[in-house]
Amino acid sequence: MADIPVAAADRIIRKATGLRVGNDAAMELAAVLEEIGSEISIEAGKLAKHAGRKTVKAKDIKLATR
């Protein structure tokens, strides 16, 4: 089960499309977002360590998404 709530993924899809959303679509988006988020987080962690910090900051996330 994804850490991202299915209801949040449902809202994202509905706001983006204005269409009804199947539960399977919301569950799949939640899983994909979690996977992408994990990859970004790992890269941001590496950037924070490289900078000599133990705290991941917003700027690390922004750099990791580039």
N, CA, C and O atoms as a MOPAC input file, in Angstrom:
PM7 MOZYME 1SCF
protein

 N      0.84800 1    -1.19200 1     0.00000 1
 C      0.00000 1     0.00000 1     0.00000 1
 C      0.88200 1     1.24100 1     0.00000 1
 O      1.90000 1     1.29500 1     0.69100 1
 N      0.49100 1     2.20400 1    -0.76000 1
 C      1.26700 1     3.43000 1    -0.90100 1
 C      1.12900 1     4.30700 1     0.33500 1
 O      0.10400 1     4.28600 1     1.01600 1
 N      2.17000 1     5.07400 1     0.61300 1
 C      2.12600 1     6.03800 1     1.70300 1
 C      1.32200 1     7.26800 1     1.31400 1
 O      0.81400 1     7.98100 1     2.17900 1
 N      1.20800 1     7.51800 1     0.02100 1
 C      0.41100 1     8.64600 1    -0.45900 1
 C     -1.05500 1     8.19400 1    -0.46800 1
 O     -1.38800 1     7.17400 1    -1.07100 1
 N     -1.92100 1     8.94900 1     0.19700 1
 C     -3.32700 1     8.54000 1     0.25500 1
 C     -3.97600 1     8.48600 1    -1.13000 1
 O     -3.73700 1     9.34800 1    -1.97600 1
 N     -4.78500 1     7.47600 1    -1.33800 1
 C     -5.48300 1     7.32000 1    -2.60900 1
 C     -6.41300 1     8.50600 1    -2.84400 1
 O     -6.59400 1     8.93700 1    -3.98300 1
 N     -6.99900 1     9.03400 1    -1.77900 1
 C     -7.90200 1    10.18500 1    -1.91600 1
 C     -7.15100 1    11.39700 1    -2.46800 1
 O     -7.70500 1    12.15600 1    -3.26300 1
 N     -5.91600 1    11.58200 1    -2.05800 1
 C     -5.12300 1    12.70500 1    -2.56500 1
 C     -4.83400 1    12.52200 1    -4.05400 1
 O     -4.91500 1    13.47600 1    -4.82800 1
 N     -4.50000 1    11.30300 1    -4.44700 1
 C     -4.25100 1    11.02500 1    -5.86200 1
 C     -5.53000 1    11.23500 1    -6.67000 1
 O     -5.48800 1    11.75000 1    -7.78700 1
 N     -6.65500 1    10.83800 1    -6.10400 1
 C     -7.95400 1    11.03800 1    -6.75100 1
 C     -8.20200 1    12.52600 1    -6.99000 1
 O     -8.61600 1    12.91700 1    -8.08100 1
 N     -7.95200 1    13.35500 1    -5.97800 1
 C     -8.14400 1    14.80400 1    -6.11900 1
 C     -7.23600 1    15.39200 1    -7.19100 1
 O     -7.65500 1    16.25700 1    -7.96000 1
 N     -5.98900 1    14.92200 1    -7.24000 1
 C     -5.05800 1    15.42200 1    -8.25800 1
 C     -5.59800 1    15.14500 1    -9.65500 1
 O     -5.59500 1    16.02700 1   -10.51400 1
 N     -6.05700 1    13.92800 1    -9.87600 1
 C     -6.57500 1    13.55600 1   -11.19300 1
 C     -7.82600 1    14.36900 1   -11.52300 1
 O     -7.95500 1    14.89400 1   -12.63000 1
 N     -8.75700 1    14.47500 1   -10.55100 1
 C     -9.99500 1    15.21400 1   -10.80000 1
 C     -9.72700 1    16.68600 1   -11.09800 1
 O    -10.34600 1    17.25600 1   -11.99700 1
 N     -8.80500 1    17.31300 1   -10.34900 1
 C     -8.48400 1    18.72500 1   -10.59400 1
 C     -7.82100 1    18.91400 1   -11.95400 1
 O     -8.05400 1    19.92000 1   -12.62300 1
 N     -7.00900 1    17.96700 1   -12.36000 1
 C     -6.28800 1    18.08400 1   -13.63200 1
 C     -7.17800 1    17.82000 1   -14.84000 1
 O     -6.97700 1    18.39900 1   -15.90800 1
 N     -8.15900 1    16.94400 1   -14.66400 1
 C     -8.95000 1    16.52600 1   -15.82300 1
 C    -10.41100 1    16.95400 1   -15.78800 1
 O    -11.02800 1    17.13000 1   -16.83800 1
 N    -10.96800 1    17.12200 1   -14.59800 1
 C    -12.39000 1    17.41400 1   -14.48000 1
 C    -13.26900 1    16.20100 1   -14.72100 1
 O    -14.48700 1    16.32000 1   -14.85000 1
 N    -12.64200 1    15.02700 1   -14.78000 1
 C    -13.37900 1    13.79400 1   -15.05400 1
 C    -13.54900 1    12.96000 1   -13.79300 1
 O    -12.89400 1    13.19500 1   -12.77700 1
 N    -14.44700 1    11.97500 1   -13.87900 1
 C    -14.58100 1    11.00500 1   -12.79600 1
 C    -13.33100 1    10.14800 1   -12.77600 1
 O    -12.66700 1     9.98000 1   -13.79900 1
 N    -13.00900 1     9.60100 1   -11.59500 1
 C    -11.76400 1     8.85200 1   -11.43800 1
 C    -12.07000 1     7.47200 1   -10.86400 1
 O    -12.74600 1     7.34200 1    -9.84400 1
 N    -11.56300 1     6.46000 1   -11.53300 1
 C    -11.70000 1     5.10600 1   -11.02800 1
 C    -10.72200 1     4.87700 1    -9.88700 1
 O     -9.62900 1     5.44200 1    -9.87400 1
 N    -11.11800 1     4.04600 1    -8.92800 1
 C    -10.26000 1     3.76400 1    -7.78500 1
 C     -8.92700 1     3.16100 1    -8.21800 1
 O     -7.89200 1     3.44400 1    -7.61400 1
 N     -8.94500 1     2.33500 1    -9.25600 1
 C     -7.70100 1     1.73600 1    -9.74100 1
 C     -6.74300 1     2.78600 1   -10.29100 1
 O     -5.52800 1     2.66300 1   -10.13500 1
 N     -7.29000 1     3.82600 1   -10.93900 1
 C     -6.44800 1     4.90000 1   -11.47000 1
 C     -5.81900 1     5.69600 1   -10.33500 1
 O     -4.63700 1     6.03500 1   -10.39600 1
 N     -6.59300 1     5.99500 1    -9.30900 1
 C     -6.07700 1     6.74200 1    -8.16600 1
 C     -5.00400 1     5.93100 1    -7.43000 1
 O     -3.99300 1     6.48000 1    -6.99400 1
 N     -5.23100 1     4.63700 1    -7.29800 1
 C     -4.25000 1     3.77800 1    -6.63600 1
 C     -2.95600 1     3.71800 1    -7.44000 1
 O     -1.86600 1     3.74300 1    -6.86800 1
 N     -3.07000 1     3.64100 1    -8.74900 1
 C     -1.88200 1     3.57700 1    -9.60700 1
 C     -1.10400 1     4.88900 1    -9.55800 1
 O      0.12500 1     4.87400 1    -9.48900 1
 N     -1.80400 1     6.02600 1    -9.59200 1
 C     -1.12100 1     7.31200 1    -9.50500 1
 C     -0.40000 1     7.44100 1    -8.16700 1
 O      0.73000 1     7.92600 1    -8.11900 1
 N     -1.03700 1     7.01600 1    -7.09100 1
 C     -0.40700 1     7.07600 1    -5.76800 1
 C      0.88100 1     6.25100 1    -5.74400 1
 O      1.88800 1     6.68800 1    -5.18600 1
 N      0.85100 1     5.07400 1    -6.33900 1
 C      2.03600 1     4.20800 1    -6.37000 1
 C      3.15000 1     4.83300 1    -7.20800 1
 O      4.31800 1     4.80500 1    -6.81800 1
 N      2.78500 1     5.39700 1    -8.36000 1
 C      3.77800 1     6.02300 1    -9.23800 1
 C      4.38900 1     7.25100 1    -8.57100 1
 O      5.60400 1     7.44600 1    -8.61900 1
 N      3.55600 1     8.07500 1    -7.95200 1
 C      4.06500 1     9.26400 1    -7.26900 1
 C      5.00400 1     8.89200 1    -6.12300 1
 O      6.00500 1     9.56800 1    -5.88400 1
 N      4.67500 1     7.82200 1    -5.42600 1
 C      5.55400 1     7.38400 1    -4.34200 1
 C      6.90200 1     6.91600 1    -4.88700 1
 O      7.94200 1     7.20700 1    -4.29600 1
 N      6.89200 1     6.20200 1    -5.99900 1
 C      8.13600 1     5.73500 1    -6.60300 1
 C      9.00400 1     6.91600 1    -7.05100 1
 O     10.20500 1     6.95400 1    -6.78400 1
 N      8.38100 1     7.86600 1    -7.72900 1
 C      9.10900 1     9.05200 1    -8.18400 1
 C      9.61800 1     9.84400 1    -6.98200 1
 O     10.75700 1    10.31000 1    -6.97500 1
 N      8.77000 1     9.99100 1    -5.96900 1
 C      9.15800 1    10.71500 1    -4.76300 1
 C     10.33200 1    10.07200 1    -4.04900 1
 O     11.19700 1    10.76900 1    -3.51800 1
 N     10.36700 1     8.75600 1    -4.03300 1
 C     11.48900 1     8.05100 1    -3.40900 1
 C     12.79300 1     8.31000 1    -4.16000 1
 O     13.83900 1     8.52900 1    -3.54800 1
 N     12.72200 1     8.28300 1    -5.47700 1
 C     13.91700 1     8.54200 1    -6.28800 1
 C     14.43600 1     9.96000 1    -6.06000 1
 O     15.64000 1    10.17300 1    -5.91700 1
 N     13.52800 1    10.91700 1    -6.02700 1
 C     13.92600 1    12.30800 1    -5.77700 1
 C     14.51100 1    12.44100 1    -4.37500 1
 O     15.50800 1    13.13600 1    -4.18400 1
 N     13.90700 1    11.78900 1    -3.40800 1
 C     14.37300 1    11.86800 1    -2.02300 1
 C     15.77000 1    11.29300 1    -1.85700 1
 O     16.58800 1    11.84800 1    -1.12400 1
 N     16.04400 1    10.20100 1    -2.52500 1
 C     17.37300 1     9.60200 1    -2.45400 1
 C     18.41300 1    10.57000 1    -3.01100 1
 O     19.46700 1    10.77200 1    -2.40900 1
 N     18.11000 1    11.16200 1    -4.15700 1
 C     19.03900 1    12.11800 1    -4.76500 1
 C     19.20500 1    13.35200 1    -3.87900 1
 O     20.31600 1    13.86000 1    -3.72900 1
 N     18.11100 1    13.83500 1    -3.29500 1
 C     18.18000 1    15.00300 1    -2.40300 1
 C     19.00900 1    14.67600 1    -1.16500 1
 O     19.73900 1    15.53400 1    -0.66900 1
 N     18.90600 1    13.45600 1    -0.66600 1
 C     19.71600 1    13.03600 1     0.47000 1
 C     21.20300 1    13.05500 1     0.13700 1
 O     22.02700 1    13.46700 1     0.95400 1
 N     21.53200 1    12.61400 1    -1.04800 1
 C     22.92700 1    12.64100 1    -1.48700 1
 C     23.43600 1    14.08200 1    -1.56300 1
 O     24.56700 1    14.36800 1    -1.17100 1
 N     22.59800 1    14.98000 1    -2.06500 1
 C     22.98700 1    16.38800 1    -2.15900 1
 C     23.19700 1    16.99600 1    -0.77100 1
 O     24.14100 1    17.75900 1    -0.56500 1
 N     22.33000 1    16.66400 1     0.16900 1
 C     22.47100 1    17.18400 1     1.52800 1
 C     23.75600 1    16.66200 1     2.17200 1
 O     24.48000 1    17.42000 1     2.81700 1
 N     24.03600 1    15.37900 1     2.00000 1
 C     25.26800 1    14.80700 1     2.54700 1
 C     26.49100 1    15.45000 1     1.92600 1
 O     27.46500 1    15.73900 1     2.62100 1
 N     26.44600 1    15.67600 1     0.62100 1
 C     27.56200 1    16.31400 1    -0.07300 1
 C     27.81500 1    17.72000 1     0.47500 1
 O     28.95700 1    18.17400 1     0.53600 1
 N     26.74100 1    18.40100 1     0.87100 1
 C     26.85700 1    19.74700 1     1.43100 1
 C     27.23100 1    19.71900 1     2.90700 1
 O     27.35900 1    20.77300 1     3.53000 1
 N     27.40900 1    18.52500 1     3.47600 1
 C     27.80600 1    18.40200 1     4.87200 1
 C     26.65000 1    18.57400 1     5.85400 1
 O     26.86600 1    18.89800 1     7.02100 1
 N     25.43300 1    18.35800 1     5.38200 1
 C     24.25800 1    18.50000 1     6.24000 1
 C     23.61400 1    17.15400 1     6.50500 1
 O     23.76300 1    16.21300 1     5.72600 1
 N     22.89100 1    17.07400 1     7.62300 1
 C     22.10500 1    15.89300 1     7.94200 1
 C     20.62600 1    16.14300 1     7.67900 1
 O     19.78700 1    15.26900 1     7.89800 1
 N     20.32100 1    17.34200 1     7.21000 1
 C     18.94300 1    17.73400 1     6.95500 1
 C     18.74100 1    17.97800 1     5.46100 1
 O     19.49600 1    18.71500 1     4.82700 1
 N     17.70900 1    17.34500 1     4.91900 1
 C     17.34200 1    17.58200 1     3.52600 1
 C     16.49300 1    18.84900 1     3.50100 1
 O     15.51100 1    18.95700 1     4.23500 1
 N     16.86400 1    19.78800 1     2.67100 1
 C     16.15300 1    21.06200 1     2.57900 1
 C     15.43900 1    21.17300 1     1.23700 1
 O     15.65800 1    20.37500 1     0.32500 1
 N     14.58600 1    22.17500 1     1.14500 1
 C     13.80800 1    22.37900 1    -0.08100 1
 C     14.72100 1    22.55100 1    -1.28700 1
 O     14.41200 1    22.07400 1    -2.37900 1
 N     15.83800 1    23.23000 1    -1.09000 1
 C     16.74500 1    23.45000 1    -2.21900 1
 C     17.34000 1    22.12900 1    -2.73400 1
 O     17.65100 1    22.01000 1    -3.91900 1
 N     17.49700 1    21.13800 1    -1.84500 1
 C     17.97800 1    19.81500 1    -2.26500 1
 C     16.94000 1    19.12900 1    -3.14700 1
 O     17.27600 1    18.50800 1    -4.15500 1
 N     15.67300 1    19.25200 1    -2.75200 1
 C     14.58800 1    18.66000 1    -3.54200 1
 C     14.52900 1    19.32400 1    -4.91900 1
 O     14.39200 1    18.64800 1    -5.93900 1
 N     14.63300 1    20.65300 1    -4.93500 1
 C     14.58600 1    21.37700 1    -6.20700 1
 C     15.73300 1    20.96400 1    -7.11700 1
 O     15.54100 1    20.75200 1    -8.31400 1
 N     16.92800 1    20.84900 1    -6.54400 1
 C     18.08700 1    20.42400 1    -7.34800 1
 C     17.93200 1    18.98400 1    -7.83000 1
 O     18.31100 1    18.65800 1    -8.95500 1
 N     17.38200 1    18.13500 1    -6.99100 1
 C     17.23000 1    16.72400 1    -7.34200 1
 C     16.22800 1    16.50700 1    -8.47600 1
 O     16.29700 1    15.50800 1    -9.19200 1
 N     15.30500 1    17.44300 1    -8.63100 1
 C     14.30600 1    17.27800 1    -9.69100 1
 C     14.79400 1    17.76700 1   -11.04000 1
 O     14.12000 1    17.56300 1   -12.05000 1
 N     15.94500 1    18.40300 1   -11.07700 1
 C     16.49200 1    18.89300 1   -12.34800 1
 C     17.15100 1    17.79600 1   -13.12500 1
 O     17.66400 1    18.03600 1   -14.21800 1

